[in-house]
Amino acid sequence: MSCDQCREREAVIHLTQIVNEQVTTLHLCERCAAEKGVESPGSAVKTPLGSFLAAMGKGPEQTPSARSADTCHRCGATFQDFRESGRLGCPDCYRTFETPLRDLLRRLHGSTHHLGERYAEREASAEEAREKVADLREQLRLAVETENFELAAELRDRLKVME
């Protein structure tokens, strides 16, 4: 397959971009890819995830909190180690690097609150939560009155989770 840019050399780098469910694929030779600023496979950091995380940390958005929590007290790993390898050293690293990890997730997904297969666009306000609890209580009351005990049990469990 020839390069989509110069149409002279063999394409060795294949970029796929998905925007609004629209898929665009670009096939480039190493020279054209370098001109566009795309790394060749030989210049990758330790892992693909590591290079991605390292790229996310470049620029003015680098968090000062990542510098303040230099190393994990348990394993000695640094946040820079995580950026290079894509792996944390131990369970305590999650607490040690909590702020920069949350910032990274916010930049990647737009939120740090996970809702199953997607991230929340915004967290519900306290007022909305109170209204939802009141609504569930009313549904529970009606389910008990109509002797719909399966629904009542489900509503009870949902209320426990919310409270």
JOPE-V755264 format. One record per backbone hydrogen bond with DSSP energy under -1.0 kcal/mol. CO is the residue of the C=O (numbers start at 1). NH is the residue of the N-H. Records with the same first field share a line. If there is no record, write none. Layout:
CO->NH  NH
//
This chain:
1->11
3->7
9->3
13->28
15->26
17->24
19->22
22->19
24->17
26->15
27->4
28->12  13
29->33
30->34
31->35
32->36
33->38
40->43
41->44
47->51
48->52
49->53
50->54
51->55
52->56
53->57
59->62
64->68
65->69
72->76
77->72
78->82
79->83
80->84
81->85
82->86
90->93
92->96
93->97
95->98
97->101
98->102
99->103
100->104
101->105
102->106
103->107
104->108
105->109
106->110
113->120
115->118
118->115
125->129
126->130
127->131
128->132
129->133
130->134
131->135
132->136
133->137
134->138
135->139
136->140
137->141
138->142
139->143
140->144
141->145
142->146
143->148
144->147
147->149
148->152
149->153
150->154
151->155
152->156
153->157
154->158
155->159
156->160
157->161
158->162
159->163
//
